[in-house]
């Protein structure tokens, strides 16, 4: 697979010294639904 130099450099920034990409993904859907629901309630009142 070919990767541009820029993409490679950006991937290196996300990796630790062993070359393992370190990332954290957090599911925020429930919080977002509550926030949107509250906003919609405020608009309808």
CHARMM-style PDB file with segment names, atoms N, HN, CA, C and O in Angstrom:
ATOM      1  N   UNK     1       0.848  -1.167   0.000  1.00  0.00      PROA
ATOM      2  CA  UNK     1       0.000   0.000   0.000  1.00  0.00      PROA
ATOM      3  C   UNK     1       0.894   1.231   0.000  1.00  0.00      PROA
ATOM      4  O   UNK     1       1.843   1.318   0.780  1.00  0.00      PROA
ATOM      5  N   UNK     2       0.588   2.182  -0.877  1.00  0.00      PROA
ATOM      6  HN  UNK     2      -0.182   2.111  -1.511  1.00  0.00      PROA
ATOM      7  CA  UNK     2       1.346   3.417  -0.951  1.00  0.00      PROA
ATOM      8  C   UNK     2       0.697   4.470  -0.067  1.00  0.00      PROA
ATOM      9  O   UNK     2      -0.523   4.633  -0.053  1.00  0.00      PROA
ATOM     10  N   UNK     3       1.538   5.175   0.665  1.00  0.00      PROA
ATOM     11  HN  UNK     3       2.529   5.043   0.654  1.00  0.00      PROA
ATOM     12  CA  UNK     3       1.072   6.238   1.556  1.00  0.00      PROA
ATOM     13  C   UNK     3       1.920   7.459   1.283  1.00  0.00      PROA
ATOM     14  O   UNK     3       3.142   7.365   1.163  1.00  0.00      PROA
ATOM     15  N   UNK     4       1.266   8.614   1.183  1.00  0.00      PROA
ATOM     16  HN  UNK     4       0.274   8.691   1.280  1.00  0.00      PROA
ATOM     17  CA  UNK     4       2.018   9.841   0.931  1.00  0.00      PROA
ATOM     18  C   UNK     4       2.925  10.153   2.119  1.00  0.00      PROA
ATOM     19  O   UNK     4       2.673   9.700   3.236  1.00  0.00      PROA
ATOM     20  N   UNK     5       3.969  10.918   1.875  1.00  0.00      PROA
ATOM     21  HN  UNK     5       4.174  11.285   0.967  1.00  0.00      PROA
ATOM     22  CA  UNK     5       4.905  11.290   2.936  1.00  0.00      PROA
ATOM     23  C   UNK     5       4.178  12.046   4.042  1.00  0.00      PROA
ATOM     24  O   UNK     5       4.431  11.811   5.223  1.00  0.00      PROA
ATOM     25  N   UNK     6       3.278  12.952   3.667  1.00  0.00      PROA
ATOM     26  HN  UNK     6       3.072  13.143   2.707  1.00  0.00      PROA
ATOM     27  CA  UNK     6       2.529  13.740   4.654  1.00  0.00      PROA
ATOM     28  C   UNK     6       1.661  12.830   5.532  1.00  0.00      PROA
ATOM     29  O   UNK     6       1.626  12.984   6.753  1.00  0.00      PROA
ATOM     30  N   UNK     7       0.968  11.890   4.904  1.00  0.00      PROA
ATOM     31  HN  UNK     7       0.996  11.765   3.912  1.00  0.00      PROA
ATOM     32  CA  UNK     7       0.115  10.965   5.666  1.00  0.00      PROA
ATOM     33  C   UNK     7       0.969  10.104   6.588  1.00  0.00      PROA
ATOM     34  O   UNK     7       0.593   9.861   7.734  1.00  0.00      PROA
ATOM     35  N   UNK     8       2.115   9.643   6.096  1.00  0.00      PROA
ATOM     36  HN  UNK     8       2.421   9.840   5.165  1.00  0.00      PROA
ATOM     37  CA  UNK     8       3.021   8.835   6.905  1.00  0.00      PROA
ATOM     38  C   UNK     8       3.503   9.616   8.128  1.00  0.00      PROA
ATOM     39  O   UNK     8       3.517   9.088   9.240  1.00  0.00      PROA
ATOM     40  N   UNK     9       3.897  10.871   7.919  1.00  0.00      PROA
ATOM     41  HN  UNK     9       3.885  11.300   7.016  1.00  0.00      PROA
ATOM     42  CA  UNK     9       4.371  11.702   9.035  1.00  0.00      PROA
ATOM     43  C   UNK     9       3.255  11.924  10.055  1.00  0.00      PROA
ATOM     44  O   UNK     9       3.511  11.898  11.259  1.00  0.00      PROA
ATOM     45  N   UNK    10       2.031  12.140   9.596  1.00  0.00      PROA
ATOM     46  HN  UNK    10       1.823  12.161   8.618  1.00  0.00      PROA
ATOM     47  CA  UNK    10       0.907  12.317  10.521  1.00  0.00      PROA
ATOM     48  C   UNK    10       0.605  11.036  11.287  1.00  0.00      PROA
ATOM     49  O   UNK    10       0.271  11.094  12.471  1.00  0.00      PROA
ATOM     50  N   UNK    11       0.713   9.883  10.638  1.00  0.00      PROA
ATOM     51  HN  UNK    11       0.984   9.835   9.677  1.00  0.00      PROA
ATOM     52  CA  UNK    11       0.513   8.610  11.320  1.00  0.00      PROA
ATOM     53  C   UNK    11       1.591   8.375  12.378  1.00  0.00      PROA
ATOM     54  O   UNK    11       1.314   7.842  13.452  1.00  0.00      PROA
ATOM     55  N   UNK    12       2.822   8.777  12.062  1.00  0.00      PROA
ATOM     56  HN  UNK    12       3.047   9.210  11.189  1.00  0.00      PROA
ATOM     57  CA  UNK    12       3.908   8.623  13.032  1.00  0.00      PROA
ATOM     58  C   UNK    12       3.630   9.435  14.298  1.00  0.00      PROA
ATOM     59  O   UNK    12       3.999   9.012  15.394  1.00  0.00      PROA
ATOM     60  N   UNK    13       2.991  10.586  14.160  1.00  0.00      PROA
ATOM     61  HN  UNK    13       2.692  10.929  13.270  1.00  0.00      PROA
ATOM     62  CA  UNK    13       2.669  11.422  15.315  1.00  0.00      PROA
ATOM     63  C   UNK    13       1.666  10.730  16.240  1.00  0.00      PROA
ATOM     64  O   UNK    13       1.629  11.002  17.440  1.00  0.00      PROA
ATOM     65  N   UNK    14       0.854   9.833  15.672  1.00  0.00      PROA
ATOM     66  HN  UNK    14       0.885   9.612  14.698  1.00  0.00      PROA
ATOM     67  CA  UNK    14      -0.170   9.131  16.454  1.00  0.00      PROA
ATOM     68  C   UNK    14       0.333   7.810  17.027  1.00  0.00      PROA
ATOM     69  O   UNK    14      -0.403   7.116  17.729  1.00  0.00      PROA
ATOM     70  N   UNK    15       1.571   7.463  16.732  1.00  0.00      PROA
ATOM     71  HN  UNK    15       2.168   8.026  16.161  1.00  0.00      PROA
ATOM     72  CA  UNK    15       2.103   6.170  17.157  1.00  0.00      PROA
ATOM     73  C   UNK    15       3.090   6.333  18.312  1.00  0.00      PROA
ATOM     74  O   UNK    15       3.728   7.375  18.464  1.00  0.00      PROA
ATOM     75  N   UNK    16       3.197   5.285  19.116  1.00  0.00      PROA
ATOM     76  HN  UNK    16       2.679   4.439  18.992  1.00  0.00      PROA
ATOM     77  CA  UNK    16       4.182   5.302  20.201  1.00  0.00      PROA
ATOM     78  C   UNK    16       5.542   4.868  19.651  1.00  0.00      PROA
ATOM     79  O   UNK    16       5.693   4.691  18.442  1.00  0.00      PROA
ATOM     80  N   UNK    17       6.522   4.696  20.526  1.00  0.00      PROA
ATOM     81  HN  UNK    17       6.400   4.839  21.508  1.00  0.00      PROA
ATOM     82  CA  UNK    17       7.881   4.349  20.086  1.00  0.00      PROA
ATOM     83  C   UNK    17       7.973   2.977  19.431  1.00  0.00      PROA
ATOM     84  O   UNK    17       8.923   2.705  18.697  1.00  0.00      PROA
ATOM     85  N   UNK    18       6.990   2.102  19.689  1.00  0.00      PROA
ATOM     86  HN  UNK    18       6.218   2.322  20.285  1.00  0.00      PROA
ATOM     87  CA  UNK    18       6.965   0.782  19.069  1.00  0.00      PROA
ATOM     88  C   UNK    18       6.217   0.780  17.736  1.00  0.00      PROA
ATOM     89  O   UNK    18       6.089  -0.267  17.101  1.00  0.00      PROA
ATOM     90  N   UNK    19       5.726   1.937  17.310  1.00  0.00      PROA
ATOM     91  HN  UNK    19       5.830   2.788  17.826  1.00  0.00      PROA
ATOM     92  CA  UNK    19       5.001   2.039  16.047  1.00  0.00      PROA
ATOM     93  C   UNK    19       3.541   1.662  16.154  1.00  0.00      PROA
ATOM     94  O   UNK    19       2.867   1.480  15.140  1.00  0.00      PROA
ATOM     95  N   UNK    20       3.046   1.542  17.379  1.00  0.00      PROA
ATOM     96  HN  UNK    20       3.593   1.689  18.202  1.00  0.00      PROA
ATOM     97  CA  UNK    20       1.643   1.190  17.592  1.00  0.00      PROA
ATOM     98  C   UNK    20       0.827   2.470  17.677  1.00  0.00      PROA
ATOM     99  O   UNK    20       1.145   3.368  18.457  1.00  0.00      PROA
ATOM    100  N   UNK    21      -0.226   2.549  16.871  1.00  0.00      PROA
ATOM    101  HN  UNK    21      -0.484   1.820  16.237  1.00  0.00      PROA
ATOM    102  CA  UNK    21      -1.073   3.739  16.862  1.00  0.00      PROA
ATOM    103  C   UNK    21      -1.895   3.769  18.148  1.00  0.00      PROA
ATOM    104  O   UNK    21      -2.582   2.809  18.495  1.00  0.00      PROA
ATOM    105  N   UNK    22      -1.803   4.885  18.831  1.00  0.00      PROA
ATOM    106  HN  UNK    22      -1.245   5.665  18.549  1.00  0.00      PROA
ATOM    107  CA  UNK    22      -2.499   5.064  20.101  1.00  0.00      PROA
ATOM    108  C   UNK    22      -3.692   5.977  19.849  1.00  0.00      PROA
ATOM    109  O   UNK    22      -3.532   7.119  19.418  1.00  0.00      PROA
ATOM    110  N   UNK    23      -4.894   5.461  20.122  1.00  0.00      PROA
ATOM    111  HN  UNK    23      -5.024   4.534  20.472  1.00  0.00      PROA
ATOM    112  CA  UNK    23      -6.107   6.236  19.879  1.00  0.00      PROA
ATOM    113  C   UNK    23      -7.161   5.849  20.905  1.00  0.00      PROA
ATOM    114  O   UNK    23      -7.153   4.743  21.444  1.00  0.00      PROA
ATOM    115  N   UNK    24      -8.053   6.770  21.157  1.00  0.00      PROA
ATOM    116  HN  UNK    24      -8.060   7.668  20.719  1.00  0.00      PROA
ATOM    117  CA  UNK    24      -9.157   6.528  22.069  1.00  0.00      PROA
ATOM    118  C   UNK    24     -10.429   6.993  21.383  1.00  0.00      PROA
ATOM    119  O   UNK    24     -10.516   8.128  20.916  1.00  0.00      PROA
ATOM    120  N   UNK    25     -11.407   6.114  21.325  1.00  0.00      PROA
ATOM    121  HN  UNK    25     -11.337   5.192  21.704  1.00  0.00      PROA
ATOM    122  CA  UNK    25     -12.707   6.462  20.744  1.00  0.00      PROA
ATOM    123  C   UNK    25     -13.760   6.300  21.831  1.00  0.00      PROA
ATOM    124  O   UNK    25     -13.845   5.260  22.485  1.00  0.00      PROA
ATOM    125  N   UNK    26     -14.546   7.329  22.010  1.00  0.00      PROA
ATOM    126  HN  UNK    26     -14.477   8.173  21.479  1.00  0.00      PROA
ATOM    127  CA  UNK    26     -15.585   7.307  23.041  1.00  0.00      PROA
ATOM    128  C   UNK    26     -16.934   7.524  22.367  1.00  0.00      PROA
ATOM    129  O   UNK    26     -17.121   8.468  21.599  1.00  0.00      PROA
ATOM    130  N   UNK    27     -17.863   6.631  22.671  1.00  0.00      PROA
ATOM    131  HN  UNK    27     -17.711   5.865  23.294  1.00  0.00      PROA
ATOM    132  CA  UNK    27     -19.209   6.724  22.103  1.00  0.00      PROA
ATOM    133  C   UNK    27     -19.994   7.782  22.860  1.00  0.00      PROA
ATOM    134  O   UNK    27     -20.288   7.609  24.043  1.00  0.00      PROA
ATOM    135  N   UNK    28     -20.334   8.866  22.196  1.00  0.00      PROA
ATOM    136  HN  UNK    28     -20.096   9.006  21.235  1.00  0.00      PROA
ATOM    137  CA  UNK    28     -21.044   9.984  22.810  1.00  0.00      PROA
ATOM    138  C   UNK    28     -22.496  10.078  22.350  1.00  0.00      PROA
ATOM    139  O   UNK    28     -23.159  11.085  22.598  1.00  0.00      PROA
ATOM    140  N   UNK    29     -22.996   9.036  21.682  1.00  0.00      PROA
ATOM    141  HN  UNK    29     -22.457   8.218  21.481  1.00  0.00      PROA
ATOM    142  CA  UNK    29     -24.337   9.115  21.101  1.00  0.00      PROA
ATOM    143  C   UNK    29     -25.428   9.352  22.135  1.00  0.00      PROA
ATOM    144  O   UNK    29     -26.327  10.160  21.899  1.00  0.00      PROA
ATOM    145  N   UNK    30     -25.372   8.664  23.282  1.00  0.00      PROA
ATOM    146  HN  UNK    30     -24.642   8.008  23.474  1.00  0.00      PROA
ATOM    147  CA  UNK    30     -26.416   8.816  24.298  1.00  0.00      PROA
ATOM    148  C   UNK    30     -26.421  10.248  24.830  1.00  0.00      PROA
ATOM    149  O   UNK    30     -27.480  10.864  24.950  1.00  0.00      PROA
ATOM    150  N   UNK    31     -25.256  10.768  25.145  1.00  0.00      PROA
ATOM    151  HN  UNK    31     -24.396  10.268  25.047  1.00  0.00      PROA
ATOM    152  CA  UNK    31     -25.159  12.142  25.642  1.00  0.00      PROA
ATOM    153  C   UNK    31     -25.656  13.139  24.600  1.00  0.00      PROA
ATOM    154  O   UNK    31     -26.347  14.103  24.928  1.00  0.00      PROA
ATOM    155  N   UNK    32     -25.298  12.895  23.342  1.00  0.00      PROA
ATOM    156  HN  UNK    32     -24.736  12.112  23.076  1.00  0.00      PROA
ATOM    157  CA  UNK    32     -25.714  13.800  22.279  1.00  0.00      PROA
ATOM    158  C   UNK    32     -27.237  13.758  22.095  1.00  0.00      PROA
ATOM    159  O   UNK    32     -27.868  14.796  21.897  1.00  0.00      PROA
ATOM    160  N   UNK    33     -27.824  12.559  22.162  1.00  0.00      PROA
ATOM    161  HN  UNK    33     -27.311  11.715  22.324  1.00  0.00      PROA
ATOM    162  CA  UNK    33     -29.285  12.443  22.025  1.00  0.00      PROA
ATOM    163  C   UNK    33     -29.994  13.189  23.143  1.00  0.00      PROA
ATOM    164  O   UNK    33     -31.002  13.854  22.906  1.00  0.00      PROA
ATOM    165  N   UNK    34     -29.467  13.082  24.373  1.00  0.00      PROA
ATOM    166  HN  UNK    34     -28.648  12.542  24.566  1.00  0.00      PROA
ATOM    167  CA  UNK    34     -30.064  13.809  25.496  1.00  0.00      PROA
ATOM    168  C   UNK    34     -29.976  15.307  25.282  1.00  0.00      PROA
ATOM    169  O   UNK    34     -30.936  16.034  25.536  1.00  0.00      PROA
ATOM    170  N   UNK    35     -28.824  15.770  24.813  1.00  0.00      PROA
ATOM    171  HN  UNK    35     -28.044  15.179  24.607  1.00  0.00      PROA
ATOM    172  CA  UNK    35     -28.623  17.189  24.583  1.00  0.00      PROA
ATOM    173  C   UNK    35     -29.568  17.704  23.494  1.00  0.00      PROA
ATOM    174  O   UNK    35     -30.170  18.768  23.641  1.00  0.00      PROA
ATOM    175  N   UNK    36     -29.691  16.953  22.414  1.00  0.00      PROA
ATOM    176  HN  UNK    36     -29.201  16.089  22.295  1.00  0.00      PROA
ATOM    177  CA  UNK    36     -30.586  17.350  21.320  1.00  0.00      PROA
ATOM    178  C   UNK    36     -32.030  17.325  21.779  1.00  0.00      PROA
ATOM    179  O   UNK    36     -32.807  18.222  21.452  1.00  0.00      PROA
ATOM    180  N   UNK    37     -32.395  16.291  22.544  1.00  0.00      PROA
ATOM    181  HN  UNK    37     -31.764  15.563  22.810  1.00  0.00      PROA
ATOM    182  CA  UNK    37     -33.755  16.190  23.059  1.00  0.00      PROA
ATOM    183  C   UNK    37     -34.091  17.390  23.929  1.00  0.00      PROA
ATOM    184  O   UNK    37     -35.171  17.966  23.803  1.00  0.00      PROA
ATOM    185  N   UNK    38     -33.174  17.770  24.810  1.00  0.00      PROA
ATOM    186  HN  UNK    38     -32.296  17.302  24.913  1.00  0.00      PROA
ATOM    187  CA  UNK    38     -33.384  18.930  25.692  1.00  0.00      PROA
ATOM    188  C   UNK    38     -33.525  20.185  24.859  1.00  0.00      PROA
ATOM    189  O   UNK    38     -34.382  21.017  25.154  1.00  0.00      PROA
ATOM    190  N   UNK    39     -32.715  20.348  23.828  1.00  0.00      PROA
ATOM    191  HN  UNK    39     -32.018  19.672  23.588  1.00  0.00      PROA
ATOM    192  CA  UNK    39     -32.779  21.518  22.958  1.00  0.00      PROA
ATOM    193  C   UNK    39     -34.130  21.577  22.254  1.00  0.00      PROA
ATOM    194  O   UNK    39     -34.736  22.644  22.158  1.00  0.00      PROA
ATOM    195  N   UNK    40     -34.603  20.429  21.761  1.00  0.00      PROA
ATOM    196  HN  UNK    40     -34.110  19.562  21.839  1.00  0.00      PROA
ATOM    197  CA  UNK    40     -35.895  20.376  21.074  1.00  0.00      PROA
ATOM    198  C   UNK    40     -37.043  20.714  22.041  1.00  0.00      PROA
ATOM    199  O   UNK    40     -37.993  21.399  21.661  1.00  0.00      PROA
ATOM    200  N   UNK    41     -36.952  20.233  23.285  1.00  0.00      PROA
ATOM    201  HN  UNK    41     -36.180  19.677  23.593  1.00  0.00      PROA
ATOM    202  CA  UNK    41     -37.969  20.552  24.282  1.00  0.00      PROA
ATOM    203  C   UNK    41     -38.015  22.059  24.538  1.00  0.00      PROA
ATOM    204  O   UNK    41     -39.095  22.642  24.637  1.00  0.00      PROA
ATOM    205  N   UNK    42     -36.859  22.679  24.643  1.00  0.00      PROA
ATOM    206  HN  UNK    42     -35.982  22.206  24.563  1.00  0.00      PROA
ATOM    207  CA  UNK    42     -36.772  24.125  24.872  1.00  0.00      PROA
ATOM    208  C   UNK    42     -37.388  24.909  23.724  1.00  0.00      PROA
ATOM    209  O   UNK    42     -38.022  25.942  23.942  1.00  0.00      PROA
ATOM    210  N   UNK    43     -37.205  24.419  22.499  1.00  0.00      PROA
ATOM    211  HN  UNK    43     -36.690  23.580  22.322  1.00  0.00      PROA
ATOM    212  CA  UNK    43     -37.763  25.100  21.320  1.00  0.00      PROA
ATOM    213  C   UNK    43     -39.293  24.984  21.289  1.00  0.00      PROA
ATOM    214  O   UNK    43     -39.987  25.899  20.845  1.00  0.00      PROA
ATOM    215  N   UNK    44     -39.800  23.854  21.765  1.00  0.00      PROA
ATOM    216  HN  UNK    44     -39.237  23.110  22.126  1.00  0.00      PROA
ATOM    217  CA  UNK    44     -41.234  23.604  21.682  1.00  0.00      PROA
ATOM    218  C   UNK    44     -42.007  24.219  22.839  1.00  0.00      PROA
ATOM    219  O   UNK    44     -43.237  24.199  22.819  1.00  0.00      PROA
ATOM    220  N   UNK    45     -41.347  24.756  23.828  1.00  0.00      PROA
ATOM    221  HN  UNK    45     -40.347  24.773  23.844  1.00  0.00      PROA
ATOM    222  CA  UNK    45     -42.022  25.371  24.979  1.00  0.00      PROA
ATOM    223  C   UNK    45     -42.000  26.870  24.906  1.00  0.00      PROA
ATOM    224  OT1 UNK    45     -42.525  27.538  25.796  1.00  0.00      PROA
TER     225      UNK     45
END
